Amino acid sequence: RELVSEYLAPGETLMNLPLAYGGSLLVTAHSSIEDECPKGAPTGTVQEWRVLQFRPEHGTTNLLQSVTKVCKAPEGSTPREWLRCEAMGLDYTKSFVSVVLAG
């Protein structure tokens, strides 16, 4: 199934951090249509995509640095969010650094 349309659609901005030498680091959340959560996940857990992009100070770019999927449990659950490391959208971003920055 093609999932690119899920994480390329407009999403919710979770972080837009200005960078010292211009531009910003942008992390957005995007809904996932997948409704089956991993075994043991609390009732009410949903999945969403997290997208990491470096935005230039001038101009635009459509380059994505990282795309990962997370599970979000209901308020009060522990852990509240966790990574679905088997569900990364971009092969070249499967590194620990990208995972940490996107979470």
C-alpha positions as a Markdown table, in Angstrom:
| # | Residue | x | y | z |
|---|---|---|---|---|
| 1 | Arg | 0.0 | 0.0 | 0.0 |
| 2 | Glu | 1.3 | 3.5 | -0.9 |
| 3 | Leu | 1.7 | 5.6 | 2.2 |
| 4 | Val | 3.5 | 8.6 | 0.8 |
| 5 | Ser | 0.3 | 10.6 | 0.5 |
| 6 | Glu | -0.2 | 10.3 | 4.3 |
| 7 | Tyr | 3.0 | 12.0 | 5.3 |
| 8 | Leu | 3.2 | 14.5 | 2.4 |
| 9 | Ala | -0.3 | 15.9 | 3.3 |
| 10 | Pro | -0.4 | 19.0 | 5.5 |
| 11 | Gly | 0.3 | 18.1 | 9.1 |
| 12 | Glu | 0.4 | 19.6 | 12.6 |
| 13 | Thr | 3.6 | 21.5 | 13.4 |
| 14 | Leu | 5.1 | 20.0 | 16.6 |
| 15 | Met | 8.4 | 22.0 | 16.5 |
| 16 | Asn | 9.8 | 24.8 | 14.3 |
| 17 | Leu | 13.2 | 25.5 | 15.8 |
| 18 | Pro | 15.2 | 28.4 | 14.4 |
| 19 | Leu | 18.8 | 27.4 | 13.6 |
| 20 | Ala | 21.9 | 29.5 | 14.4 |
| 21 | Tyr | 23.0 | 30.0 | 10.8 |
| 22 | Gly | 19.5 | 30.5 | 9.3 |
| 23 | Gly | 16.6 | 28.4 | 8.4 |
| 24 | Ser | 14.8 | 26.1 | 10.8 |
| 25 | Leu | 14.2 | 22.5 | 11.9 |
| 26 | Leu | 10.6 | 21.5 | 11.3 |
| 27 | Val | 8.9 | 18.5 | 12.8 |
| 28 | Thr | 5.3 | 17.8 | 11.8 |
| 29 | Ala | 2.8 | 15.1 | 12.7 |
| 30 | His | 0.5 | 13.4 | 10.1 |
| 31 | Ser | -2.4 | 11.1 | 10.6 |
| 32 | Ser | -2.0 | 7.4 | 9.6 |
| 33 | Ile | -4.9 | 5.5 | 8.2 |
| 34 | Glu | -3.6 | 2.3 | 9.7 |
| 35 | Asp | -5.8 | 1.5 | 12.7 |
| 36 | Glu | -4.2 | -1.7 | 13.9 |
| 37 | Cys | -1.8 | -1.0 | 16.7 |
| 38 | Pro | 0.9 | -3.4 | 18.1 |
| 39 | Lys | -0.1 | -6.1 | 20.5 |
| 40 | Gly | -0.2 | -4.8 | 24.1 |
| 41 | Ala | -0.9 | -1.2 | 23.1 |
| 42 | Pro | -3.5 | 0.5 | 25.4 |
| 43 | Thr | -7.0 | 0.9 | 24.0 |
| 44 | Gly | -7.4 | 4.2 | 22.2 |
| 45 | Thr | -3.8 | 4.2 | 20.9 |
| 46 | Val | -3.4 | 5.7 | 17.4 |
| 47 | Gln | -0.6 | 5.8 | 14.9 |
| 48 | Glu | 0.9 | 8.9 | 13.2 |
| 49 | Trp | 3.8 | 9.8 | 11.0 |
| 50 | Arg | 6.5 | 12.2 | 12.1 |
| 51 | Val | 8.4 | 14.2 | 9.4 |
| 52 | Leu | 11.7 | 16.0 | 10.0 |
| 53 | Gln | 12.7 | 18.7 | 7.5 |
| 54 | Phe | 15.4 | 21.4 | 7.5 |
| 55 | Arg | 13.8 | 24.5 | 6.1 |
| 56 | Pro | 16.2 | 27.0 | 4.4 |
| 57 | Glu | 16.1 | 30.7 | 5.4 |
| 58 | His | 15.4 | 31.7 | 1.9 |
| 59 | Gly | 13.5 | 29.8 | -0.7 |
| 60 | Thr | 11.8 | 26.4 | -0.3 |
| 61 | Thr | 12.7 | 22.7 | -0.4 |
| 62 | Asn | 10.7 | 19.5 | -0.6 |
| 63 | Leu | 13.5 | 17.3 | 0.7 |
| 64 | Leu | 12.5 | 15.3 | 3.8 |
| 65 | Gln | 15.3 | 14.3 | 6.2 |
| 66 | Ser | 13.3 | 11.7 | 8.1 |
| 67 | Val | 9.9 | 10.0 | 8.1 |
| 68 | Thr | 9.0 | 7.7 | 11.1 |
| 69 | Lys | 5.8 | 6.3 | 12.5 |
| 70 | Val | 4.9 | 6.5 | 16.2 |
| 71 | Cys | 2.1 | 5.2 | 18.3 |
| 72 | Lys | 0.4 | 7.6 | 20.6 |
| 73 | Ala | -1.3 | 6.1 | 23.7 |
| 74 | Pro | -4.2 | 7.9 | 25.5 |
| 75 | Glu | -3.3 | 10.6 | 28.1 |
| 76 | Gly | -1.9 | 9.1 | 31.3 |
| 77 | Ser | -0.4 | 6.0 | 29.6 |
| 78 | Thr | 3.2 | 5.1 | 30.0 |
| 79 | Pro | 4.9 | 5.3 | 27.6 |
| 80 | Arg | 2.8 | 8.0 | 26.0 |
| 81 | Glu | 4.5 | 7.7 | 22.6 |
| 82 | Trp | 6.8 | 5.1 | 21.1 |
| 83 | Leu | 8.5 | 4.6 | 17.8 |
| 84 | Arg | 7.4 | 2.0 | 15.2 |
| 85 | Cys | 11.0 | 1.4 | 14.0 |
| 86 | Glu | 9.8 | -1.3 | 11.5 |
| 87 | Ala | 7.7 | 1.4 | 9.7 |
| 88 | Met | 10.1 | 4.0 | 8.5 |
| 89 | Gly | 9.1 | 5.7 | 5.3 |
| 90 | Leu | 12.5 | 6.5 | 3.9 |
| 91 | Asp | 15.2 | 3.8 | 3.8 |
| 92 | Tyr | 18.2 | 6.2 | 4.0 |
| 93 | Thr | 17.0 | 7.8 | 7.3 |
| 94 | Lys | 17.1 | 4.6 | 9.4 |
| 95 | Ser | 19.7 | 6.0 | 11.8 |
| 96 | Phe | 19.5 | 6.6 | 15.5 |
| 97 | Val | 20.1 | 10.4 | 15.1 |
| 98 | Ser | 17.1 | 10.8 | 12.7 |
| 99 | Val | 14.9 | 8.8 | 15.0 |
| 100 | Val | 15.8 | 10.9 | 18.0 |
| 101 | Leu | 15.3 | 14.2 | 16.2 |
| 102 | Ala | 11.9 | 13.1 | 14.7 |
| 103 | Gly | 10.6 | 12.0 | 18.1 |
